[in-house]
Amino acid sequence: MKNPSLTRFTRGFTLIEILITLVIFSIGLLGMAGMQLRGSEGTNMAYFRSQATLIANDMAERMHANRAGVDANTYANLNTTNICTNGVPNPAPNPVCATRGGVPGAVCTSAEMAAFDLSTIACSVENLLPSGTLTVTCNDNPNCVIGSPHTVAIAWSEVDEGVAQTRNVTLMVQP
């Protein structure tokens, strides 16, 4: 004969136990979703910082390649704001100083090369960084002389923990 007090405890789960289990399980899933979102934000922040660093290095390399343009102060006080619109330079660089699509680039003066570099970099900044801008300033301004160091600064906006913040990368270039 079965003991009635034992049968009462071995009938299975009650509805309340199942609901409590579902609540605990859903809290765990929400926590995992939050961690996934935070990880995604961190990945985006790292991507933007690496893109900004690559663009700053690209500008520094362009300045090293066009030393005559740096010495003539054509890179001093550059700003990419409103240079590129929807991925298209405005105005388009003329002449095009680089080979593109198999078409050889023009032979350019140092000033034309600096203008070409600015339009090319401006479109890279616009395409790769949200609300991105690049500035190049001579550190000895207004008396920029041959060999003066320059600062390449890139700023962009990103969302960190739900708040829009401006981030930047700065690189000093000694021509």
Steps between C-alpha positions, in 0.01 A plus 500: 500500500627842408572758763270802426756751635765377250268514200432864563871587445566277200226618268733721289557870458237748594405797288674741739830310476486514120425875501791570738730297276385696195561832677853397603573370150373819332709720734805297395414544132458875545842514667656311212334734247637800690850355496469435126393861440788637709745279313363627169547863613858421598565345161366809321709732716814299426418498126457879488822559698699271270355668189586844639854384575542360149370822342732714715795281398391525136506880523841493669636277221357735237672792673830310507462420128431866414771668702507799263128557569559490876791743469279736295234488778235344274416249777481760779145566626321233295149398599283234335167658598271534194768370260326171424124458446349152491837347417575742215761778537351845468655642289658202330880513504643633180735359388470145635848431630474121538447204274139384520336218309808452284500866392832663588485803723614844395836649585412738782667787679545475875198729556282293266614183678406651840152592368462149357610347832247713689207399278597132509543495878179702550298231325670227705410684820139552390455139386665328797426720804164633620510882500874475439735792437873520444712807563867561436663791680853630511624497858702819440201689358494786396876480442509159333847444355669219312520200734227618738309213659134456404211343691248275327181479706193291423173533690180296469181425691408167652249368751639369829248358747218679322671842506642667187861599557772656289819296472829600341837376386795739478828434323802729491689499170859614472566548127 
